[in-house]
């Protein structure tokens, strides 16, 4: 297996004309780990989530920079050996998997949202490893930290299996968390330290092609914010005031508060997908409320200190527009209430999603 890996790496080096450094090809050494400054911005409770999806560089990076995530650390989890080194784990000499541990504020982002991001980063139907990284150390797993995480992960797998997103059944196990050992410092934020090698590794291993086949990618190129003149031309006065000037429409007198039709809600500015009818619930607040967004990476959550209060605003990342606020008084499994303005969104019925270009998301509304 080691000789086969070296041959693949040689081919990649020739193909990309650079030195490829894979998850199993790096130098050793442990140093202090740097954590995110998000913790200062979002003070409050914190929880841990631990995932394995093959190369930890490729699982760590997608969680970085998302509001509510305090830190993301690459490491080793699930094995019996204490303080394992990278060479030991990558060489298959331990019972650990390459993993990442995410520290997050559950008042800002839910575990369910983390799972939605996680499933889009690897092949959960592969029980022998991850792309060209083969062996137990590169197999996937969800390590749950409490009962709610376990139930949420199992429900998520059940829904994905039913969806038909993947041709084969998901084999990723849901395992009780036992331990986590941070990896050596040079593995942390590898996508920042060695971007050329990182992106070539993703492409050469087949990970990027797999993701593009099964999920919507490069949405920033598809859903762009128009000019202010174009925005004014296509929006009503209320829509413009809500989206561009953070106004709030009247409770119980807005278009989507009572809407129960299946479909998705998209950004009225950019068209980017925001929320699914599956996650909509009656909050009795007078505004359309959701337990989570379709993809937390399409949402921004700045701290809102207006009106003498401190709240968490919700904005469309690609539309640059105000949507509403998120509160921690929602139902399980997220315990969050995304309280949105109807004027900031456009509803796409399930029957129209394919023709409107939202076919990739039809499964989430079933």
C-alpha atoms as one frame of an Amber mdcrd trajectory, in Angstrom:
protein
   0.000   0.000   0.000   2.859   2.385   0.790   4.482   1.788  -2.629   1.140
   2.389  -4.356   0.728   5.661  -2.442   4.192   6.809  -3.472   3.391   6.033
  -7.111   0.193   8.093  -6.937   2.046  10.997  -5.356   4.683  10.847  -8.107
   1.953  11.040 -10.753   0.419  14.046  -8.987   3.754  15.815  -8.793   4.188
  15.404 -12.530   0.612  16.456 -13.241   0.691  19.661 -11.184   4.424  20.456
 -11.544   4.746  21.075  -7.821   5.673  19.141  -4.743   2.536  17.448  -3.457
   2.419  16.929   0.294  -0.328  14.464   1.163  -1.888  13.623   4.503   0.587
  10.793   4.814   3.622  12.748   3.583   4.871  15.423   5.995   7.552  16.095
   8.571   7.141  15.572  12.280   7.140  18.017  15.193   4.644  19.295  17.787
   4.190  22.967  18.671   1.584  25.212  20.226  -1.765  25.266  18.400  -3.298
  28.592  17.449  -7.058  28.928  17.930  -9.557  31.235  16.298 -10.407  34.719
  17.556 -14.119  33.939  17.063 -14.286  33.164  20.781 -13.889  36.858  21.608
 -16.664  37.847  19.211 -19.169  35.218  20.366 -18.896  34.901  24.117 -21.155
  32.305  25.672 -21.475  28.531  25.966 -19.356  26.162  23.937 -19.591  22.544
  22.840 -17.355  20.127  20.972 -17.959  18.139  17.797 -15.483  15.548  16.526
 -15.427  14.182  12.974 -13.234  11.950  10.829 -13.397  12.095   7.050 -10.020
  11.015   5.745  -7.311  13.653   5.386  -7.795  16.019   8.321  -6.523  18.995
   6.324  -9.537  18.618   4.045 -12.053  18.355   6.898 -10.574  21.177   8.977
 -10.605  23.882   6.299 -14.362  23.875   5.454 -15.246  24.658   9.090 -12.908
  27.620   9.351 -14.317  31.137   9.359 -17.945  30.161   9.973 -19.778  32.344
  12.521 -20.240  30.558  15.820 -17.276  28.241  15.350 -14.610  29.104  17.903
 -11.804  26.818  16.775 -11.072  23.850  14.501  -8.176  21.545  15.360  -6.740
  18.633  13.390  -5.795  15.570  15.405  -6.269  11.904  16.161  -9.290  10.296
  17.796 -10.895   7.028  18.841  -7.831   4.882  19.489  -6.356   3.387  22.642
  -2.813   4.697  22.244  -1.921   7.843  24.220  -0.319  10.875  22.564   0.168
   9.304  19.150   2.421  10.939  16.586   1.508  11.667  12.995   3.917   9.070
  11.678   2.384   6.422  13.909  -1.209   7.214  12.907  -0.527   7.754   9.196
   1.521   4.566   9.117  -1.407   2.534  10.434   0.411   1.702  13.672  -2.411
   2.872  15.965  -6.174   2.441  16.350  -6.768   6.188  15.841  -8.362   7.974
  12.892  -7.258  11.318  11.498  -9.940  13.642  12.862 -10.913  17.224  13.508
 -12.407  18.705  16.644 -14.708  21.697  16.313 -15.418  23.992  19.250 -18.627
  25.916  18.643 -21.141  28.168  20.358 -24.535  26.378  20.244 -26.331  29.725
  20.636 -24.906  30.769  17.262 -24.619  27.564  15.231 -26.061  24.112  15.810
 -24.496  20.665  15.705 -26.956  19.817  12.948 -25.466  22.575  10.785 -21.979
  21.195  11.392 -23.137  17.766  10.222 -24.588  19.273   7.043 -21.170  20.729
   6.227 -19.315  17.554   7.214 -21.242  15.250   4.870 -20.311  17.427   1.910
 -16.550  16.979   2.337 -15.833  13.277   1.668 -17.268   9.942   0.509 -19.239
   8.479   3.445 -19.922   5.281   1.469 -16.224   4.268   1.390 -15.372   1.828
   4.185 -11.729   1.314   3.178 -10.342   4.801   3.548 -10.739   8.165   1.849
  -9.944   8.643  -1.831  -6.313   7.580  -2.347  -5.598   7.524   1.396  -6.362
   3.908   2.268  -6.489   2.185   5.631  -8.446   2.371   8.875  -6.697   5.600
   9.900  -8.410   7.345   6.968 -11.898   5.925   7.444 -14.728   8.236   8.464
 -16.607   8.494  11.751 -18.860  10.771  13.774 -17.732  10.786  17.408 -20.728
  11.925  19.465 -20.257  13.803  22.739 -23.784  13.414  24.114 -27.121  11.764
  23.470 -28.500  14.621  21.360 -25.459  14.548  19.069 -25.876  10.790  18.651
 -29.556  11.085  17.773 -28.950  14.033  15.444 -26.150  12.223  13.602 -28.190
   9.035  13.202 -31.194  10.982  11.902 -28.935  12.855   9.494 -27.538   9.591
   8.091 -31.027   8.137   7.727 -32.192  11.170   5.758 -29.128  11.162   3.510
 -29.509   7.460   2.772 -33.121   8.025   1.821 -32.267  11.045  -0.324 -30.346
   9.184  -3.009 -27.534  11.751  -2.968 -25.084   8.853  -2.900 -25.296   5.741
  -5.053 -24.387   3.477  -2.119 -25.385   3.380   1.539 -23.521   5.445   4.094
 -21.053   3.384   6.141 -19.766   6.158   8.438 -20.211   4.884  12.017 -21.567
   6.984  14.875 -19.230   6.268  17.798 -19.136   7.498  21.388 -16.328  10.007
  21.828 -13.441   8.732  23.941 -10.400  10.905  23.254  -8.775  13.440  20.972
  -5.097  14.284  20.597  -4.150  17.452  18.664  -1.874  16.860  15.709   1.490
  18.523  15.294   1.424  22.269  14.689   2.401  22.125  11.016  -0.855  20.252
  10.312  -3.013  23.039  11.783  -4.419  25.462   9.170  -2.464  23.628   6.486
  -4.653  25.166   3.793  -3.297  28.588   4.816   0.319  27.585   5.316   0.692
  25.578   2.105  -2.236  26.516  -0.160  -0.646  25.320  -3.392   0.016  21.847
  -2.025  -3.331  21.742  -0.222  -5.486  22.522  -3.271  -3.427  20.281  -5.534
  -3.863  17.480  -2.998  -7.639  17.953  -2.963  -7.823  17.924  -6.740  -5.329
  15.137  -7.333  -6.849  12.798  -4.759 -10.263  12.987  -6.418 -11.932  14.663
  -3.436 -12.930  17.829  -5.297 -14.370  15.893  -8.243 -16.419  13.712  -5.903
 -17.812  16.735  -4.059 -18.697  18.525  -7.299 -20.535  15.441  -8.540 -22.760
  15.151  -5.476 -23.145  18.707  -4.174 -23.618  22.259  -5.410 -20.243  24.021
  -5.510 -18.852  27.449  -6.392 -22.143  29.119  -5.474 -20.419  32.495  -5.183
 -20.010  32.440  -8.967 -23.668  31.627  -9.559 -25.393  33.841  -7.015 -23.998
  37.359  -7.084 -25.172  40.611  -5.574 -26.449  43.043  -8.258 -25.628  46.740
  -8.268 -27.576  49.019  -5.954 -29.408  50.465  -8.961 -30.500  46.979 -10.049
 -31.546  46.104  -6.507 -33.706  49.219  -6.219 -35.289  48.474  -9.572 -36.348
  44.902  -8.771 -37.358  45.258  -5.102 -40.366  46.834  -3.470 -39.772  49.677
  -1.040 -40.285  47.318   1.926 -37.909  44.709   0.513 -35.241  47.345  -0.047
 -35.592  48.810   3.445 -35.443  45.351   5.069 -32.518  43.992   3.077 -30.393
  47.115   2.689 -31.292  49.108   5.801 -32.086  46.382   8.368 -35.745  47.329
   8.719 -38.227  44.819  10.190 -41.566  44.037   8.587 -44.752  43.773  10.654
 -45.338  40.567  12.574 -48.155  38.312  11.310 -48.600  40.572   8.265 -45.895
  39.232   6.005 -45.934  36.887   3.044 -44.383  33.677   4.358 -45.244  33.522
   8.058 -48.098  31.085   7.455 -46.702  29.387   4.352 -46.771  25.579   4.675
 -45.964  24.631   1.087 -42.907  22.467   0.354 -39.963  24.284  -1.179 -36.989
  26.468  -0.371 -36.541  30.104   0.540 -33.811  31.925  -1.359 -32.130  35.298
  -0.983 -34.237  37.939  -2.748 -31.028  39.775  -3.673 -28.721  37.037  -4.980
 -30.995  34.014  -5.327 -28.741  31.916  -3.080 -30.560  29.113  -1.204 -31.178
  29.968   2.435 -33.826  27.841   4.152 -35.907  24.711   3.540 -39.589  24.194
   4.299 -38.487  21.027   6.136 -36.855  23.189   8.799 -39.673  25.746   9.047
 -41.857  25.664  12.159 -44.544  27.709  13.858 -42.816  29.865  16.456 -45.867
  32.102  17.074 -43.557  35.094  16.751 -45.290  36.399  13.638 -42.327  35.886
  11.314 -41.228  32.809   9.349 -38.968  30.783  11.632 -36.529  27.977  10.871
 -34.427  25.626  12.976 -31.405  25.945  10.682 -30.270  27.258   7.288 -29.648
  25.040   4.270 -25.913  25.729   4.524 -24.274  27.728   7.320 -21.526  28.736
   4.893 -24.031  30.926   3.023 -24.945  32.883   6.166 -23.180  35.661   8.054
 -23.924  36.404  11.726 -22.513  39.714  12.940 -23.223  40.904  16.452 -26.066
  43.442  16.411 -25.828  46.055  19.190 -28.628  48.291  17.922 -31.710  49.304
  19.915 -29.845  48.961  23.200 -29.646  45.176  22.866 -27.050  42.602  21.882
 -28.408  40.160  19.306 -27.019  37.995  16.545 -28.027  39.287  13.141 -28.463
  36.893  10.207 -27.330  38.099   6.792 -27.137  36.552   3.357 -23.425  36.145
   2.658 -23.764  36.222  -1.122 -26.492  38.859  -1.186 -24.908  41.099   1.441
 -28.405  41.628   2.808 -30.155  41.630   6.163 -32.421  38.625   6.767 -33.322
  38.716  10.457 -31.888  37.382  13.726 -31.148  34.034  15.361 -32.242  33.222
  18.917 -31.571  30.256  21.217 -35.210  29.500  22.053 -35.977  27.100  19.211
 -36.951  23.404  19.286 -34.732  20.319  19.131 -32.465  19.252  17.648 -30.905
  22.693  17.076 -32.577  24.745  19.843 -32.235  27.727  17.504 -34.857  30.022
  15.986 -33.856  31.710  12.773 -36.432  34.516  12.770 -36.540  35.872   9.216
 -38.204  38.687   7.325 -40.378  37.445   4.462 -39.373  40.536   2.490 -35.755
  39.352   2.440 -36.590  36.050   0.767 -38.260  34.521  -2.259 -40.063  31.195
  -2.001 -39.439  28.526  -4.649 -42.097  25.757  -4.548 -40.789  22.198  -4.785
 -42.575  21.765  -8.120 -40.538  24.639  -9.588 -37.156  23.949  -8.029 -35.767
  21.932 -10.937 -36.754  24.430 -13.613 -35.596  27.377 -11.453 -32.109  25.849
 -11.120 -32.415  24.478  -7.584 -32.550  20.787  -8.470 -29.562  19.963  -6.236
 -31.693  20.783  -3.190 -34.951  18.992  -4.011 -34.118  16.098  -1.693 -33.941
  18.300   1.391 -37.623  19.271   1.176 -38.912  15.671   1.021
